[in-house]
Amino acid sequence: MDRDREATARPPRPGPVAAWVPLNPDNPREWCVSAVARLNAGEPEPALEAAREALGRDQRLEWAHRVESLALERLGHDQEAVESAERAVLLAPGSWPARLRLASALRRIPGRRREAWNQAAKALWFAPEEPDVRVLAGDLALLRGEHGRAAAAYRAALREAPGHPAARINLGLTLLRWERPRGHHDDDWPVDPRETGRARRALEVWSRQVRALLASALAAVTAVAALTGLRAEARTGGLLVLVIVAALTLRQARKIRTWRYVPGMLGRDLWFGVAVGVTPLVAVAYAVAVATLPGGGFGVAWAGSAGLVLGNAPALAMVRVLAEGWRGRPVRALAEFAAALPERTARRDAAVAIWILAVRAWSVTLVLAGVAAGAGRPYAGLGALVVPLALARIRRSAGLAGRTRAVLAADRSLGAALALLLVACLGLSAAVLPGPAAMWGWRTGLAALLAMALVFTLRAVRAWWRGSPGPWRPSLVMCEGCGTWPPADVRPGVGLSQEVRRAFTSSRGVVLAYADASGPRALAVGAVASVGPAGELRLIAADEAWQAAERDPKVAVFVADPMERRFWAEVRGIALGDPEAEVLRVTPKEVVIGEYPGRHQGRHHGDRPGRA
């Protein structure tokens, strides 16, 4: 049993698959040890082979089904992973790792999010002290956009395990008010997310193509009318462009097979809905601009409609960047990411958080420059010095001292943007100097602000072109199995030694301890009907014990050595009723073995790695 727990915590040994063949190939638990080691090494295929070797020797070993499920999930076989996890739950319904594994597998299946939450709730009910159970509950809440509930779950997990990387990183995401990349899709919809994803891509391509085509066409039509004076011909050619727009619309519409979900998709994803919703307005504005094409001067109707056609894309991009830059608490989020460094996911999210802070600082500096210039008071430019001082304070309070270089090394554009921000603040503050120095300070400050905006734009365009993470919120990612934290859902179950099994099956003095409304109670159990292969006790108990287990499934079962009374054993676990078999099934979480005369001599065998 100690060897089983060691496999979930120790680093895997390098070497070929043959090096992990158990010393006793007939022992299915040793094959599970091998499979978990392969999972820790990032090798799901050999892990799956080892798990199936274990199942070939004992189909009743629920640990092997859990390991098989995780290996299948990492290989992308989500439905098969659910089936393996369901078999594990059937074999050990009171096992919190089995419930945790099933919840993790179910959340990847469309339309089964509610089932995933129910299984996670049961795992939380069975083992509220386990940090991984709290983390999964937080993940499910975060994916639903329930940031407060998710943050509470992550903080509870960190109280149990302060070094849990997923809890740290995902807590930072809640502070940033993170929204998952597939925000247009509701997991409760009985439709494959790939179908709604195709619909989203079709609508995005249609919106982008139509707006770009109309902007280019209006610029060309206006130039032809102004340079040649052929207004009627230019107007006719401009209106013909709408025929091309109709063709593009029909082409993309044919790719959408989930029209009934499109309104919901637009409502769930704000910026996606805005981009699609503004496209028909741009088409109407284009028709108005072409119809009112000016001859000598520019009319109000033409100017307004042309401004919408030509400026909608940069305006939406600017509004989105500023709106997302001022959302959430990036300083506190950055502190959580920094606590999880050097984890790669934490480093990536920390870089995005710093970009968000840089956007905030840029907008504040620009406002200070505008106030100073508009009011004619150059001394107001000294307020720009507050910006770098605030950033330096944030660096210290977030715990980035000594770690900033590691974050900036992965994104040189971020370092350049921060350097330009510093130059801008120094330049604007130099406006109080006498003579030409003030003018040079203003010019330097404004040029640096423009250069920083250009650096951000180029960084965003490069990321968009390459399909790589960019300086924006969609680049934030959750931590799912990241770091070296061992996966709890493949932790070995708590087994019973042969002497304890013999004691439970032979003794007629088994005692069941539980809690009801009046407090702790103890009930004598006539006998243990059987002991399962994984150590599950099947008790024939009175109705009051069943009712108490329904209210609180955490129980303890005590037995003494029926032959020589040399030792006693206490199994603490989860009790669930089985109406068909008319037994109370107790899945062990912890086993305490002691020798007479006192309980103080007990030896603990728990379900956490390293527990004494």
PEZIWO-V489510 format. One record per pair of residues at least 4 apart in sequence whose C-alpha atoms are under 6 Angstrom apart, sorted by the first residue. I is the first residue (numbers start at 1). J is the second residue. If there is no record, write none. Layout:
<<I;J> <I;J>>
This chain:
<<4;33> <5;609> <6;10> <7;33> <7;37> <8;486> <9;486> <12;37> <12;41> <20;34> <22;30> <28;54> <28;57> <31;50> <31;54> <32;51> <32;64> <35;47> <35;50> <35;51> <38;43> <38;47> <39;43> <39;44> <39;47> <44;71> <48;68> <48;71> <51;64> <51;68> <52;56> <55;59> <62;88> <62;91> <63;492> <65;84> <65;88> <66;85> <66;490> <67;490> <69;81> <69;84> <69;85> <72;77> <72;81> <73;77> <73;78> <73;81> <82;105> <85;102> <88;98> <89;93> <89;98> <94;574> <94;587> <96;100> <96;123> <96;126> <97;489> <99;119> <99;123> <100;120> <100;123> <100;489> <101;489> <103;116> <103;119> <103;120> <106;116> <107;113> <107;116> <110;187> <110;192> <111;187> <111;188> <111;189> <111;190> <113;187> <124;128> <124;133> <131;157> <131;160> <134;153> <134;157> <135;154> <135;167> <138;142> <138;150> <138;153> <138;154> <141;146> <141;150> <142;146> <142;147> <142;150> <147;174> <151;171> <154;167> <154;171> <158;162> <165;340> <166;170> <166;479> <167;171> <168;336> <169;337> <170;478> <172;333> <172;336> <173;178> <174;178> <175;328> <175;329> <175;333> <176;328> <176;329> <176;330> <177;328> <183;269> <184;265> <184;268> <184;269> <193;197> <199;256> <202;252> <205;209> <206;210> <207;276> <207;279> <209;213> <213;217> <214;218> <215;309> <215;310> <218;222> <221;234> <223;227> <224;228> <225;229> <225;230> <225;231> <225;234> <231;235> <235;290> <249;253> <266;273> <273;277> <274;278> <282;286> <282;309> <285;305> <289;293> <289;302> <289;305> <289;306> <292;302> <294;298> <302;306> <303;307> <306;310> <307;311> <308;312> <311;315> <312;316> <316;320> <319;323> <320;324> <321;325> <325;356> <325;359> <325;360> <330;334> <330;353> <334;338> <334;350> <335;398> <337;346> <337;350> <340;346> <341;346> <346;350> <347;407> <349;476> <352;471> <355;471> <365;384> <370;374> <371;375> <372;376> <372;377> <372;378> <372;380> <372;381> <378;431> <378;432> <379;432> <381;428> <381;429> <382;429> <384;425> <385;425> <386;390> <394;398> <395;400> <396;401> <400;404> <405;409> <408;412> <408;415> <417;452> <420;448> <420;452> <423;427> <424;445> <424;448> <424;449> <427;441> <427;444> <427;445> <428;441> <428;442> <428;445> <430;438> <430;441> <431;438> <431;441> <431;442> <433;437> <433;438> <437;441> <440;444> <443;447> <460;470> <463;467> <463;468> <463;469> <463;470> <469;475> <470;475> <494;588> <494;607> <495;534> <495;535> <496;535> <502;506> <503;507> <503;561> <505;528> <507;562> <508;526> <508;527> <510;525> <510;558> <510;559> <511;523> <511;524> <511;525> <511;557> <511;558> <512;522> <512;523> <512;556> <512;557> <513;521> <513;522> <513;555> <513;556> <514;520> <514;521> <514;555> <515;519> <515;520> <515;521> <516;548> <525;541> <528;538> <528;539> <529;538> <529;539> <530;538> <531;535> <531;536> <531;537> <532;536> <536;586> <536;587> <537;585> <537;586> <538;583> <538;584> <538;585> <539;583> <539;584> <540;583> <549;553> <549;575> <553;574> <553;575> <554;573> <554;574> <555;572> <555;573> <556;571> <556;572> <557;570> <557;571> <558;569> <558;570> <559;568> <559;569> <560;568> <561;565> <561;567> <561;568> <567;594> <567;595> <567;596> <568;593> <568;594> <569;592> <569;593> <570;591> <570;592> <571;590> <571;591> <572;588> <572;589> <572;590> <573;587> <573;588> <573;589> <574;586> <574;587> <575;585> <575;586> <576;584> <576;585> <577;584> <578;582> <578;583> <578;584> <589;607> <590;605> <590;606> <591;604> <591;605> <592;602> <592;603> <592;604> <593;602> <593;603> <594;601> <594;602> <594;603>>
